[in-house]
Amino acid sequence: MPRKKKSRKIGQIGTPLAPKVKRKPAATAPKRNKKTLGKPSGTRNNPEQTSTSNKQGKSIKDPRIGSKKPIPLIIDDAPRVKTAKPKFFSPAQELESIEQNERFGLLLEKLDADESLSKEERIFVNKLTARHQELCDLLGIANEDDSAADPSEDDLYAQFESIDINKFK
């Protein structure tokens, strides 16, 4: 048998509630919209598509894709300076500027002295010599070294015949 605590009150314990039909609804405060902080969930993976109606002619650009600028993987000690390439009005002016180029002249002197050149210097010399040859061909200028280096066979035979053997005795 359950034990019942003794009390001095007579009757029902607690006050009875009114039936649900007769109750007045509790006054509720009007709901207010909370201020949102930050972006809604999933915006990183789902980019905004609100401005597509304004830009009908343009393609949709993904905002997650960054810059297209190439990043150098090798750091050079010497800073690269872009020099403006001179524009020439005639091939003769370009040929003259190649022949008067100080750096080109110094590198050709190094080559004549059988000194080794760096890779960049070799590329520079090869490019300018090729351009010099093109301009000479375009202008109809013959290289003097070519005519002296390749004498015809008739000239060699005539030279051989003209030698006086009595001089060598």
C-alpha positions as CSV (number, residue, x, y, z in Angstrom):
1,M,0.0,0.0,0.0
2,P,1.4,3.3,-1.0
3,R,2.2,5.7,1.6
4,K,0.4,9.0,1.6
5,K,1.9,12.0,3.3
6,K,-0.4,13.6,5.9
7,S,-1.5,17.1,5.2
8,R,-4.0,19.5,6.9
9,K,-5.7,20.5,3.7
10,I,-9.0,19.1,2.9
11,G,-10.0,18.3,-0.7
12,Q,-8.2,18.3,-3.9
13,I,-4.5,19.1,-4.1
14,G,-3.8,22.1,-6.3
15,T,-6.2,24.4,-8.2
16,P,-8.2,23.1,-11.1
17,L,-7.7,24.7,-14.6
18,A,-10.6,26.1,-16.6
19,P,-11.6,24.0,-19.6
20,K,-9.7,24.7,-22.8
21,V,-12.8,26.1,-24.5
22,K,-13.3,28.9,-22.0
23,R,-9.6,29.8,-21.7
24,K,-8.4,33.1,-23.1
25,P,-5.4,32.7,-25.5
26,A,-2.1,34.0,-24.0
27,A,-1.1,37.3,-25.5
28,T,1.8,36.7,-27.9
29,A,4.2,39.4,-29.0
30,P,4.2,40.0,-32.7
31,K,7.1,38.0,-34.4
32,R,9.9,40.1,-35.6
33,N,12.5,39.0,-38.2
34,K,15.9,38.3,-36.8
35,K,18.8,40.1,-38.4
36,T,20.9,37.5,-40.3
37,L,24.6,37.5,-39.7
38,G,26.8,36.3,-42.6
39,K,25.8,34.4,-45.7
40,P,23.3,31.5,-45.7
41,S,24.6,28.0,-45.6
42,G,25.9,26.5,-48.9
43,T,26.8,29.7,-50.6
44,R,30.4,28.5,-51.0
45,N,29.3,25.6,-53.1
46,N,26.3,27.2,-54.8
47,P,27.3,30.6,-56.2
48,E,24.7,33.4,-56.5
49,Q,22.6,33.4,-59.7
50,T,20.5,36.5,-59.0
51,S,22.0,38.8,-61.7
52,T,21.6,36.5,-64.6
53,S,18.5,38.3,-65.9
54,N,20.4,41.6,-66.1
55,K,23.3,40.2,-68.1
56,Q,21.6,38.4,-70.9
57,G,24.4,38.8,-73.5
58,K,27.3,37.9,-71.2
59,S,28.2,34.4,-70.2
60,I,27.8,33.4,-66.5
61,K,31.1,33.8,-64.7
62,D,31.9,31.6,-61.8
63,P,32.9,33.8,-58.9
64,R,34.9,31.0,-57.3
65,I,37.5,31.0,-60.1
66,G,40.4,33.4,-59.3
67,S,42.9,35.3,-61.3
68,K,44.2,34.0,-64.6
69,K,47.5,35.8,-64.2
70,P,50.4,33.3,-64.4
71,I,52.5,32.8,-61.3
72,P,56.3,32.4,-61.8
73,L,57.5,29.2,-60.3
74,I,61.2,30.1,-60.5
75,I,62.4,33.3,-58.8
76,D,65.0,35.2,-60.8
77,D,67.5,37.4,-59.0
78,A,67.7,39.9,-61.8
79,P,64.5,41.9,-62.3
80,R,63.2,41.7,-65.8
81,V,62.7,45.0,-67.5
82,K,60.5,45.2,-70.6
83,T,62.0,47.3,-73.3
84,A,60.0,48.7,-76.1
85,K,60.9,47.1,-79.4
86,P,61.9,49.8,-81.9
87,K,59.8,50.0,-85.0
88,F,61.7,50.7,-88.2
89,F,60.4,52.4,-91.4
90,S,62.7,50.6,-93.7
91,P,64.9,47.4,-93.7
92,A,68.0,49.6,-94.2
93,Q,67.3,51.4,-90.9
94,E,66.9,48.1,-89.1
95,L,70.1,46.7,-90.6
96,E,72.0,49.8,-89.5
97,S,70.6,49.5,-86.0
98,I,71.7,45.9,-85.8
99,E,75.2,46.7,-87.0
100,Q,75.5,49.5,-84.4
101,N,74.2,47.5,-81.5
102,E,76.8,47.7,-78.8
103,R,75.8,44.5,-77.0
104,F,75.8,42.5,-80.3
105,G,79.3,43.9,-81.1
106,L,80.7,42.9,-77.8
107,L,79.3,39.4,-78.0
108,L,80.7,38.9,-81.5
109,E,84.1,39.9,-80.2
110,K,83.8,37.3,-77.5
111,L,82.9,34.7,-80.1
112,D,86.0,35.7,-82.2
113,A,88.2,35.3,-79.1
114,D,86.8,31.8,-78.6
115,E,85.1,32.7,-75.3
116,S,82.0,30.8,-74.2
117,L,78.7,32.6,-74.1
118,S,75.7,32.0,-71.8
119,K,72.5,30.5,-73.1
120,E,70.7,33.9,-73.2
121,E,73.7,35.5,-75.0
122,R,73.8,32.7,-77.6
123,I,70.1,33.1,-78.3
124,F,70.5,36.8,-78.7
125,V,73.4,36.5,-81.1
126,N,71.7,33.8,-83.2
127,K,68.5,35.8,-83.4
128,L,70.3,39.0,-84.5
129,T,72.6,37.2,-87.0
130,A,69.6,35.5,-88.6
131,R,67.8,38.8,-88.9
132,H,70.9,40.5,-90.3
133,Q,71.2,37.8,-93.0
134,E,67.5,38.2,-93.9
135,L,67.9,41.9,-94.2
136,C,71.0,41.5,-96.3
137,D,69.2,39.1,-98.7
138,L,66.2,41.5,-98.8
139,L,68.4,44.5,-99.7
140,G,70.6,42.5,-102.1
141,I,73.8,43.0,-100.1
142,A,76.4,40.3,-100.6
143,N,78.6,39.3,-97.7
144,E,82.3,39.9,-98.6
145,D,83.4,36.9,-96.5
146,D,81.5,34.5,-98.6
147,S,83.2,35.5,-101.9
148,A,86.7,35.4,-100.3
149,A,86.2,32.1,-98.6
150,D,84.9,30.2,-101.7
151,P,87.2,31.0,-104.7
152,S,86.3,29.1,-107.8
153,E,88.4,26.1,-109.0
154,D,89.6,28.0,-112.1
155,D,91.2,30.6,-109.8
156,L,93.0,28.0,-107.8
157,Y,94.3,26.2,-110.9
158,A,95.5,29.5,-112.4
159,Q,97.3,30.3,-109.1
160,F,98.9,26.9,-109.1
161,E,100.1,27.3,-112.7
162,S,101.5,30.8,-112.0
163,I,103.8,29.6,-109.2
164,D,107.5,29.7,-110.1
165,I,109.1,26.5,-108.8
166,N,112.7,28.0,-109.1
167,K,111.9,30.4,-106.2
168,F,111.6,27.5,-103.8
169,K,115.0,25.8,-104.7
